[in-house]
Amino acid sequence: MPNLNATHDPTLRSWVDSANDGSTDFPIQNLPLGRFRRRGGTPQGGVAIGDRIVDLRAALALGLFDRASPQAREAARAACGDDLLPLLRLGNEAAGALRAHLCALLAANGAARAHAERLLVPQAEVEMLLPTTVRQFTDMCASTFHIGRQRGNDERGEPICPPVFRTLPVGYDGRASSVVCSGTPVRRPLGSWQEQLKSGALRFGPEPRQDYELELGAWIGGPGNRLGEPMGMNQAADALFGFSLVNDWSARGIQFWEAMLGPFLGKSLATTAAPWIVTAEALAPFRIPAFARPQGDPEVPTHLHSADDQRQGGFDITLESHLATADMRARCEPDLRLCSSNFRHMYWTFAQMVAHHASNGCALAAGDLIASGTCSGPALDEAACLAELHFAPSPTEPGGAAPRWLRDGDRVTLRGRAQREGYVAIGFGEASGELLPAPSWPDADTPR
């Protein structure tokens, strides 16, 4: 588990002015990794600093890594190509060495300033891509408040969850080919659904109850584990390379009808991920103890217990979702905030999710993406999806109207920010997507 070091120094400033304004997601204390493409160019690796991107290929050509440690040089070479997977395979130590060297180059008196024109690329002038092609995608479920919203509270005042939830992290293997980068439009799916939320006649057609889910995703790095060999908690913590915002779009009508064997078409239409990986090391100042289990809950299972994880396995990260309808954008109105929650509400830590995922010998490897599940907190304004509001005991919109589902033309944007007194706040970049109308059925006799 990464520790604090000189790169977290709150007094650090960069010669890149936009990294020092206090509102940027990407101060010098962050330096997240991503993959971008210039107009007409090929994909390549870079690092965000303020409103710019460090072109790692240019940094190597300029000799800025000639005096770096061998590990930092190896990491830069692994990250400068058309895919970040080679860097993810090297793991956290290599990423830390790269981050330390870049921090020195970009600091106020750093040597890279003389090469600013060749080294830095404006973010506004490039296309951002997923850091790598997602190898496998798994969506977990880590919030009691998300699960319990439709079931109410028990005699203790705690959310009612299925018994299994408090004994182990539950999840399902999603569709890796449906993971797309922020900015990619998402098409409303066709499918089978009932006229009412969970009742009524069965219909086939455009999903009427399209939803989003505000989540945090973890990228697996390092060697992973071999098929048939489980991971312990320490290995699982080391496998957490970095984190991105994730919107796991959910077709609730389809999902509720087909749920006999768990999520399928209702959850495979699209998953939007932010393009930047905030490294585990960058988040070290914002670690907090694991969620405090309420009295009467089962103890943490032995295979998922680690004193270090209990002490600092959680994260203090504010997570928000925002809505902009087509009409709002046409009128240049600001986005409407749908939710403001915090990752501190998650019942399970990411290390526990990873260790349990691999406990049966399932092979995890660099390039796998594991999402946390909906990051809801206890209050209604912390409900991190629309379905929870439909199950709420009272209407939540002005005038007493029930909350609506997403409409064609709606754009949902997720944002995240880690803050702690005594440290510089860092962010994750946006995960944004616009909902497009459903496609026409390909046959002449369109189902109705």
ABEGO torsion letter per residue (X at the ends): XBBBBAAABAABBBABAAAAAGABABBAAAGBBBBBBBBGBBBBBBBBBEABBBBAAAAAAAGAAAABBAAAAAAAAAAABABAAAAAAAEAAAAAAAAAAAAAAABAABAAAAAAAAABBBAAABBBBBABBBABBBBBBABAAAAAAAAEBBAAGBBBBBAAAAABBBBBBBBAAABBBBGBBBBBBBEBBBABAABEBBBBEBBABBBBBBBBBBBBBEAEBBBGBBBBAAAAAAABABBBBBBBBBBAAAAAAAAAAEBBAAAAABBBBBABBBBAAAAAAABBBBBBBBBGBBBBBAAABBAAAAAAABBBBBBBBBBBBAAAAAAGBBBBBABBBBAAABABBAAAAAAAAAAAGBBBBBGBBBBAEBBBBABAAABABAAAAAABABBABBGGBBBBBBBBGBBBBBBBBBBBBGBBBBBAEBBBBBBBBBBBBABABBBX
